[in-house]
Amino acid sequence: MNLDSSRRQIVEPARNLDVVHETDVLVVGSGPAGLAAAIGAARAGAGSGIKVSLVERFGCFGGNITTVGVEGMAWYRHEQTIEANGLAREFENRAYAMGAAVPESQSDSYEIDAEGFKVVADHLVEEAGVYPMLHRLVVAPIMDGNRVVGIITESKAGREAILARRVIDATGDADIAHRAGAPTHLTPREQMQAASVMFHLAGIDKRAFVSAVATEAPTYADWGGNGEWDIETTGKEDEMFSPFLYKPFAQAVADGVIPDNLATLAGTWGAVHDSGEVTYMNVVHLPEIDGTDPDSMTRGEIEGRRHAMAAIEALRHYTPGCENARLRNFGMTIGIRDTRKIEAVYNMTEHDVRHQGAFEDTIGIFPEFIDGYGILILPTTGRYFQLPYRNLVPKTIENLLVAGRSSGGDRVSHAATRNMACCAVLGQGAGVAAAVSLHRDVDLHEFSEADIKTTQAELSAQGVRMR
């Protein structure tokens, strides 16, 4: 490499890269969207020789579930909730069947054990016949004109090339789409939803803790008036139970037990176990952390861990059953809710998610659940909206679908579609569509009505609710 001292830049020499793998459908990122995309594509291609490969930068599949520790995939679910089902529901049920989930505290759902789900995901990938490619960081798309035809990865093996007939960007940050030149937009840092450092506790006296929760009887109405926790609800949520923690942190600040700059500590827990563990502690919320900026994320990781330790100290002082609480573990990485989104052929809108948007090219539904930007609406009345195939298709770039929280949409719609179960719906739709496009020899951006109907039929066969 040569140093250009006048511009403080390094000039990389051109080099030839080995093509180490070729596949039919390449999914990049293995969070709920990517995992569902790979499995959905493999199931749709079963018996026809379609090869599906899944690339992941960490050493496990599962994304936010496993690497961040967001274990409540469907904490919004209640008696009247109408679900998309498909792989979004299968992840929960399979985890429970394999001993990697317990009933969640505030909903009719399972809290998925982050560590156990690593094994569950391994089984799902293997059973579907997906080719696993862990420990590979994507650094660039491979382009043929305006078509994405593969990716370049960096790993302990150096730089390598992977070629594919269809590519699905499930990176969460639209990394491939953005680097391929597709139009994207990055939420301004001061408007981004807060990032979270998740952690789990041990050493809890379950009986005393549960008794204190029953006495306190927190509700969703308690979220209001707590700094960043001012929220808009429909009113129907306000008297429902929520495992919300705020008072111990506020008291600790008032008494000088923890610094007064931690006044935003507040949030929920997922489950309390007989073993003395309280899991899925979602109480650290860090504003203005940009998940596309490694310096910003570094600050968030370090601050978040410090905030978590202060939160544990507050719980020891002021929450019954937590006198001997100790840190069990952190998530492997900080949790990011909001970065880039593509400009899709169709961008979801606030009206769509609030008023039961319906589309002829639906690839699944999602309950009327909005969580973010100061809004909390729980799907307790059977309402839902549809998700269109066009929402996965980026403008100007071909042979690429984008699934997960970086699919196209406005601010409020993102507060709905960013949720992990919705990401799984989008991912499964993308994976099946990619397989259908190969079966029918049609480009992803040129789907006809017949192609959509074929995709919908396969998704229905895979247990996804379309309407």
C-alpha positions in Angstrom: 0.0 0.0 0.0 1.1 3.5 -0.7 0.6 6.6 1.5 -0.5 9.8 -0.2 0.9 12.2 2.4 -0.7 15.2 0.9 -4.2 13.9 1.4 -3.6 11.5 4.3 -5.0 8.6 2.3 -3.8 5.1 1.7 -3.9 3.9 -1.9 -4.8 0.2 -2.1 -3.3 -1.7 -5.0 -5.6 -3.6 -7.3 -5.7 -7.4 -6.5 -7.3 -10.5 -7.7 -9.7 -12.2 -5.3 -10.5 -15.9 -5.3 -14.2 -16.8 -5.9 -14.6 -19.2 -2.9 -18.3 -19.9 -3.3 -21.1 -19.7 -5.9 -24.8 -20.0 -5.0 -28.2 -19.4 -6.3 -29.6 -17.3 -3.4 -27.2 -15.5 -1.2 -28.6 -14.0 2.0 -26.3 -11.5 3.9 -27.1 -11.1 7.6 -28.8 -13.7 9.7 -31.0 -11.8 12.1 -34.7 -12.5 12.0 -35.0 -11.2 8.5 -31.9 -13.0 7.1 -32.6 -16.3 8.9 -36.2 -16.3 7.6 -35.1 -15.4 4.1 -32.5 -18.2 3.9 -34.9 -20.9 5.3 -37.8 -19.6 3.2 -35.8 -19.7 0.0 -34.4 -23.1 0.8 -37.9 -24.5 1.5 -39.2 -23.0 -1.7 -36.3 -24.4 -3.7 -36.4 -27.9 -2.1 -36.4 -30.5 -4.8 -35.4 -28.2 -7.6 -31.7 -27.9 -6.9 -31.7 -24.3 -5.8 -28.7 -23.6 -3.5 -29.1 -21.1 -0.7 -26.2 -19.6 1.3 -26.2 -17.5 4.5 -23.4 -15.1 5.3 -23.0 -13.8 8.9 -20.3 -11.6 10.4 -20.5 -13.2 13.9 -20.1 -16.8 15.0 -23.8 -17.5 15.3 -27.1 -17.0 13.5 -30.0 -15.0 15.0 -28.9 -11.4 14.9 -30.7 -9.3 17.5 -32.0 -12.4 19.2 -28.6 -14.0 19.8 -25.9 -11.3 19.5 -27.8 -8.4 21.1 -30.0 -10.4 23.5 -33.4 -9.1 22.5 -35.3 -12.2 23.6 -38.9 -10.8 23.4 -39.6 -11.3 19.8 -43.4 -11.1 20.1 -44.0 -9.3 23.4 -46.9 -7.4 21.8 -49.0 -10.5 21.4 -52.3 -10.7 23.3 -55.5 -12.7 23.0 -57.0 -10.8 20.1 -53.7 -10.4 18.1 -53.8 -11.8 14.6 -50.3 -13.0 13.6 -48.5 -13.5 10.3 -47.3 -16.9 11.6 -44.8 -18.5 9.2 -41.2 -18.5 10.4 -41.8 -15.6 12.7 -44.0 -17.9 14.9 -41.9 -21.0 14.1 -38.8 -19.4 15.7 -40.6 -19.1 19.0 -42.3 -22.5 18.9 -39.2 -24.3 17.9 -37.2 -22.6 20.6 -39.7 -23.6 23.2 -39.8 -27.2 22.0 -36.0 -27.3 22.3 -36.0 -25.9 25.8 -34.7 -22.5 24.7 -37.8 -20.4 25.6 -40.1 -19.6 28.5 -43.4 -17.8 28.8 -42.9 -14.1 28.5 -44.0 -11.9 31.4 -46.3 -9.4 29.7 -47.8 -11.2 26.7 -49.0 -14.4 25.1 -45.6 -15.2 23.7 -42.4 -16.9 24.5 -39.2 -15.2 25.6 -36.5 -16.8 23.5 -33.2 -17.7 25.3 -30.5 -15.9 23.4 -27.8 -18.6 24.0 -30.2 -21.5 23.4 -31.4 -19.9 20.1 -27.9 -20.2 18.7 -28.4 -23.9 18.7 -32.0 -23.7 17.5 -30.9 -21.6 14.5 -28.1 -24.0 13.7 -30.7 -26.8 13.5 -33.1 -24.8 11.3 -30.3 -23.8 8.9 -29.0 -27.4 8.7 -32.5 -28.9 8.2 -33.4 -26.5 5.4 -30.2 -27.3 3.6 -28.8 -23.8 3.8 -25.0 -23.5 3.4 -23.7 -21.7 6.5 -20.9 -19.0 6.1 -20.2 -17.6 9.6 -17.3 -15.2 10.5 -17.4 -13.2 7.3 -17.9 -9.5 7.2 -19.3 -8.1 3.9 -17.2 -5.2 2.7 -18.6 -4.6 -0.8 -21.0 -5.8 -3.4 -19.9 -7.2 -6.7 -21.6 -5.3 -9.5 -22.3 -6.1 -13.2 -23.6 -2.7 -14.3 -26.4 -1.9 -12.0 -26.9 -5.6 -11.0 -25.6 -7.0 -7.7 -24.1 -10.4 -8.6 -22.2 -11.2 -5.4 -20.3 -9.8 -2.5 -16.7 -9.4 -1.2 -16.0 -10.5 2.3 -13.2 -10.0 4.8 -12.3 -12.7 7.3 -9.3 -14.5 8.8 -8.9 -16.0 5.4 -8.5 -12.5 3.9 -10.6 -11.0 1.1 -12.8 -13.4 -0.8 -15.5 -13.2 -3.4 -18.9 -15.0 -3.4 -21.1 -15.0 -6.5 -24.8 -15.4 -6.6 -27.8 -15.5 -9.0 -29.9 -13.6 -6.5 -28.9 -11.5 -3.4 -30.8 -10.5 -0.3 -29.5 -7.7 1.9 -30.6 -8.5 5.4 -27.7 -6.5 7.1 -30.1 -4.3 8.9 -28.3 -1.2 7.7 -28.8 -1.6 3.9 -25.1 -2.1 3.6 -25.2 -3.8 0.3 -27.8 -1.6 -1.2 -26.1 1.5 -0.1 -22.7 0.5 -1.4 -24.2 -0.7 -4.6 -25.5 2.9 -5.2 -29.2 2.4 -4.4 -30.8 5.5 -3.0 -31.0 5.3 0.8 -31.5 7.7 3.6 -29.9 7.7 7.1 -32.0 9.0 10.0 -30.4 12.2 11.4 -28.4 11.2 14.5 -30.4 13.4 16.8 -33.7 11.8 15.6 -32.5 8.1 15.8 -34.3 5.8 18.2 -32.1 5.1 21.1 -29.6 2.2 21.1 -29.6 -0.4 23.9 -27.1 -2.5 25.7 -28.9 -5.5 26.9 -28.0 -7.5 30.0 -29.2 -10.3 32.3 -29.1 -10.6 36.0 -28.4 -13.5 38.4 -28.7 -13.7 42.2 -32.3 -12.7 42.4 -34.7 -13.9 45.1 -37.6 -14.8 42.8 -40.3 -15.0 45.5 -39.4 -11.5 46.8 -39.1 -10.0 43.4 -42.4 -11.4 42.1 -44.1 -10.3 45.3 -42.8 -6.7 44.8 -43.9 -6.7 41.2 -47.4 -7.8 42.2 -47.6 -5.1 44.8 -46.3 -2.4 42.5 -48.5 -3.6 39.6 -46.8 -1.5 36.9 -48.8 -0.7 33.7 -48.0 0.8 30.4 -49.4 4.1 31.7 -46.2 4.2 33.9 -44.1 4.6 30.8 -45.4 8.2 30.5 -43.6 11.1 32.2 -40.2 9.4 32.5 -38.0 11.5 30.3 -37.6 9.8 27.0 -40.5 7.5 27.9 -43.3 10.0 27.2 -45.5 8.0 24.8 -48.6 8.2 22.8 -51.0 5.3 23.2 -54.6 4.6 22.1 -55.6 4.5 25.8 -56.5 0.8 25.7 -52.9 0.0 26.6 -52.7 2.2 29.7 -54.1 -0.2 32.3 -52.4 -3.4 31.0 -49.6 -4.9 33.0 -46.1 -4.0 31.9 -42.9 -5.3 33.6 -41.7 -1.7 33.8 -38.9 -0.5 36.1 -38.3 3.2 36.7 -38.8 4.1 40.4 -35.6 2.3 41.7 -33.5 4.2 39.2 -35.1 7.6 39.9 -34.7 7.0 43.6 -31.1 6.0 43.2 -30.4 9.3 41.3 -32.3 11.3 43.9 -30.3 9.7 46.7 -26.9 10.0 45.0 -26.5 6.3 44.7 -25.9 6.6 41.0 -24.9 9.7 38.9 -27.7 12.2 38.0 -26.8 11.9 34.3 -28.5 8.4 34.4 -32.0 9.8 34.8 -33.1 8.1 31.6 -32.6 4.6 33.0 -36.0 2.9 32.7 -37.4 -0.1 30.9 -38.6 -3.6 31.1 -37.5 -7.2 31.9 -38.6 -10.4 30.2 -38.8 -13.3 32.7 -37.7 -14.2 36.2 -36.4 -17.8 36.6 -36.3 -20.3 39.4 -32.6 -20.2 39.1 -32.5 -16.6 40.3 -32.0 -15.0 36.9 -33.9 -12.0 35.5 -33.4 -11.9 31.8 -33.9 -9.5 28.9 -33.1 -6.4 30.9 -34.0 -3.6 28.5 -33.4 -0.5 30.6 -30.3 1.2 29.1 -31.3 3.6 26.3 -28.6 5.7 24.6 -29.6 8.6 22.3 -27.7 9.6 19.2 -25.8 6.4 18.7 -25.3 5.8 14.9 -25.0 2.1 14.0 -23.2 3.0 10.8 -20.4 4.8 12.7 -17.9 2.6 14.6 -16.8 5.5 16.8 -20.3 6.2 17.8 -21.0 2.5 18.5 -17.8 2.3 20.5 -19.0 5.1 22.8 -22.4 3.4 23.0 -20.9 0.1 24.1 -18.7 1.6 26.8 -21.4 4.0 28.1 -24.0 1.3 27.9 -22.1 -1.1 30.1 -21.4 1.6 32.6 -25.1 2.5 32.7 -26.0 -1.1 33.2 -23.7 -1.5 36.2 -25.3 1.6 37.7 -28.8 0.1 37.0 -27.8 -3.0 38.9 -26.5 -1.0 41.8 -29.9 0.9 41.9 -31.8 -2.4 41.9 -29.7 -3.7 44.8 -30.7 -0.7 46.9 -34.4 -0.3 46.0 -35.9 -3.4 44.5 -36.9 -6.3 46.8 -35.3 -9.5 45.8 -32.4 -7.8 44.1 -30.2 -7.2 47.1 -27.7 -9.8 45.9 -28.2 -9.1 42.2 -25.2 -9.5 40.0 -24.5 -9.2 36.3 -24.8 -12.5 34.4 -23.9 -11.3 31.0 -24.2 -8.6 28.3 -25.3 -9.0 24.8 -22.4 -9.6 22.4 -23.0 -6.2 20.7 -25.0 -3.0 21.2 -28.6 -3.1 19.9 -29.4 -0.7 17.1 -32.9 0.2 16.1 -32.5 2.9 13.5 -30.0 3.6 10.7 -30.4 3.5 6.9 -33.5 2.7 5.0 -33.8 2.2 1.3 -35.9 4.1 -1.1 -38.1 1.2 -2.2 -40.4 0.9 -5.2 -43.0 1.3 -2.5 -42.2 2.9 0.9 -44.5 2.1 3.8 -46.3 5.0 5.4 -47.7 5.9 8.8 -51.2 5.6 7.3 -50.4 2.0 6.2 -49.5 0.9 9.7 -52.1 2.8 11.5 -55.0 2.1 9.2 -54.7 -1.5 8.0 -52.9 -0.9 4.7 -53.8 -3.5 2.1 -51.8 -4.4 -1.1 -52.4 -6.8 -4.0 -48.7 -7.9 -3.8 -48.8 -8.7 -0.1 -46.2 -11.1 1.2 -47.6 -11.3 4.7 -49.3 -9.4 7.4 -48.2 -7.8 10.7 -50.3 -6.9 13.7 -51.0 -3.2 14.3 -48.0 -2.9 16.6 -46.1 0.4 16.7 -43.2 0.9 19.1 -40.9 3.8 18.7 -40.6 7.6 18.3 -42.8 8.1 21.3 -45.6 5.8 20.1 -46.8 2.6 21.7 -49.8 0.8 20.1 -50.4 -2.8 21.1 -52.4 -5.1 18.7 -55.2 -6.1 21.1 -58.2 -5.7 18.8 -57.4 -7.9 15.8 -56.2 -5.2 13.5 -53.2 -5.7 11.2 -51.7 -4.4 8.0 -50.2 -6.1 4.9 -46.6 -5.8 3.7 -46.1 -5.5 -0.1 -43.4 -7.2 -2.2 -42.5 -3.8 -3.7 -41.3 -2.7 -0.2 -38.4 -5.1 -0.6 -37.3 -3.8 -4.0 -34.7 -1.0 -4.0 -34.9 1.7 -6.7 -32.2 1.7 -9.5 -30.4 -1.5 -8.4 -31.3 -4.9 -9.8 -31.0 -8.5 -8.6 -31.3 -7.4 -5.0 -34.0 -7.5 -2.3 -33.7 -5.7 1.0 -35.4 -7.3 4.0 -35.6 -6.3 7.6 -35.5 -2.9 9.3 -33.9 -1.2 6.4 -36.8 -1.8 4.0 -38.4 1.4 2.7 -40.7 3.5 4.9 -41.3 6.7 6.7 -40.6 7.4 10.4 -43.7 6.0 12.0 -44.0 3.0 9.7 -40.4 2.1 10.7 -41.5 2.0 14.3 -43.8 -0.9 13.2 -41.7 -2.7 10.6 -38.4 -2.6 12.5 -39.8 -5.1 15.0 -38.1 -8.5 14.8 -41.3 -10.5 14.0 -42.1 -8.2 11.2 -38.5 -8.4 9.9 -39.0 -12.2 9.8 -42.1 -11.7 7.7 -40.3 -9.5 5.3 -37.3 -11.9 5.2 -39.4 -15.0 4.5 -41.2 -13.1 1.7 -37.9 -12.0 0.2 -36.4 -15.6 0.3 -39.5 -17.1 -1.3 -39.6 -14.4 -3.9 -35.9 -15.0 -4.8 -36.6 -18.7 -5.2 -39.7 -18.1 -7.3 -37.7 -15.7 -9.5 -35.3 -18.5 -10.3 -38.0 -21.0 -10.9 -39.8 -18.7 -13.3 -36.6 -17.1 -14.7 -37.8 -13.5 -14.0 -35.8 -10.6 -12.6 -36.7 -9.5 -9.1 -37.7 -6.0 -10.2 -40.0 -7.3 -13.0 -42.4 -9.4 -11.0 -45.7 -9.8 -12.8 -49.1 -10.5 -11.2 -48.5 -14.2 -12.0 -45.1 -14.1 -10.2 -46.7 -12.4 -7.2 -49.4 -15.1 -7.0 -46.9 -17.9 -7.2 -44.9 -16.3 -4.4 -48.1 -15.8 -2.3 -49.0 -19.5 -2.9 -45.6 -20.7 -1.7 -45.7 -18.4 1.3 -49.2 -19.7 2.2 -47.8 -23.2 1.9 -45.1 -22.3 4.3 -47.8 -21.1 6.8 -47.7 -17.4 6.3 -50.9 -15.4 6.5 -51.3 -13.2 3.4 -54.5 -11.3 4.3 
